[in-house]
Amino acid sequence: MMPRQKIAMIILCLFIFIFMLDLVRRRKLREEYSWLWLLTSVALFILVIKYSWLTSLSRLIGVVLPTSTLFLGALIFLMIISVQFSVRISNLTNQVKNLVQENALLRNMIEDSREECEM
């Protein structure tokens, strides 16, 4: 890897790491969602510093170019994010359904008690 590319990637990794920490600090991003981003920026930083590890990993999985390994890693990263959001959306959907049902029951109880008071 050329020195210019290495410097650019190190700056990018540090920017992502600091940006995610700032989002957590300002409560724009919850801690439970930040771990994957922070872990990814650290992994990229390590692979930039130890470029030989990236080439060894590429040879290990049978890829010719290290950039293909990075694209594979990006694809896996996006799949993990998608699964994480799918699980979260499923939980929120169940919570909304339960709240709507409880609200309907409470509304019914209030209407019944009003009818009893009017009699």
C-alpha positions in Angstrom: 0.0 0.0 0.0 1.3 3.4 -1.0 2.1 5.9 1.9 -0.5 8.3 0.6 -3.2 5.6 0.7 -2.1 4.5 4.1 -2.3 8.1 5.5 -5.7 8.6 3.9 -7.1 5.4 5.4 -5.7 6.1 8.8 -7.4 9.5 8.8 -10.6 8.0 7.6 -10.6 5.3 10.3 -9.8 7.9 13.0 -12.6 10.1 11.7 -15.2 7.3 11.8 -14.1 6.3 15.3 -14.2 9.9 16.7 -17.5 10.7 14.8 -19.2 7.6 16.3 -18.0 8.5 19.8 -19.3 12.0 19.4 -22.7 10.8 18.2 -22.9 8.6 21.3 -21.7 11.5 23.5 -24.4 13.8 22.1 -27.0 11.0 22.5 -27.7 10.9 18.7 -26.6 7.2 18.6 -27.3 4.7 21.3 -24.4 2.6 22.6 -25.9 -0.6 21.5 -25.7 0.5 17.9 -22.2 2.1 18.1 -20.2 -1.0 18.9 -20.3 -2.4 15.4 -19.1 0.9 13.9 -16.3 1.3 16.4 -15.2 -2.3 16.0 -15.2 -1.8 12.2 -13.1 1.3 12.3 -10.6 -0.4 14.7 -10.4 -3.4 12.4 -9.8 -1.2 9.3 -7.1 0.7 11.2 -5.4 -2.5 12.1 -5.6 -3.8 8.6 -4.1 -0.5 7.3 -1.2 -0.7 9.8 -0.6 -4.4 9.2 -1.2 -4.6 5.5 0.5 -8.0 5.4 -2.4 -9.3 7.5 -4.8 -8.2 4.8 -2.8 -9.9 2.1 -2.5 -13.1 4.2 -6.3 -13.1 4.9 -6.9 -12.6 1.1 -4.7 -15.6 0.4 -6.4 -17.6 3.1 -9.9 -17.2 1.7 -8.6 -17.6 -1.9 -9.0 -14.0 -3.1 -6.4 -12.6 -5.5 -6.7 -8.9 -4.6 -6.8 -7.5 -1.1 -9.5 -5.0 -2.2 -11.8 -7.9 -2.9 -11.3 -9.0 0.7 -12.3 -5.5 1.8 -15.4 -5.6 -0.4 -16.3 -9.0 1.1 -15.9 -7.5 4.6 -18.1 -4.6 3.6 -20.8 -6.9 2.4 -20.7 -8.9 5.6 -20.8 -5.7 7.6 -23.9 -4.6 5.8 -25.5 -7.9 6.3 -24.9 -7.8 10.0 -26.3 -4.2 10.2 -29.4 -5.4 8.3 -29.9 -8.3 10.7 -29.5 -6.1 13.7 -32.0 -3.6 12.4 -34.5 -6.4 11.5 -34.3 -7.8 15.0 -34.8 -4.3 16.4 -37.8 -3.5 14.1 -39.4 -6.9 15.0 -39.1 -6.1 18.7 -40.5 -2.6 18.3 -43.4 -4.0 16.2 -44.3 -6.4 19.0 -44.1 -3.7 21.6 -46.4 -1.4 19.5 -48.9 -4.3 19.0 -48.9 -5.0 22.8 -49.4 -1.3 23.6 -52.3 -0.9 21.2 -54.0 -3.9 22.7 -53.5 -2.6 26.3 -54.8 0.8 25.2 -57.9 -0.8 23.7 -58.5 -2.8 26.9 -58.0 0.3 29.1 -60.4 2.4 26.9 -63.0 -0.4 27.1 -62.6 -0.4 30.9 -63.0 3.4 31.1 -66.1 3.3 29.0 -67.6 0.5 31.1 -67.0 2.4 34.3 -68.5 5.6 32.8 -71.6 3.6 31.9 -71.9 2.2 35.4 -71.5 5.7 36.9 -74.3 7.1 34.7 -76.8 4.4 35.8 
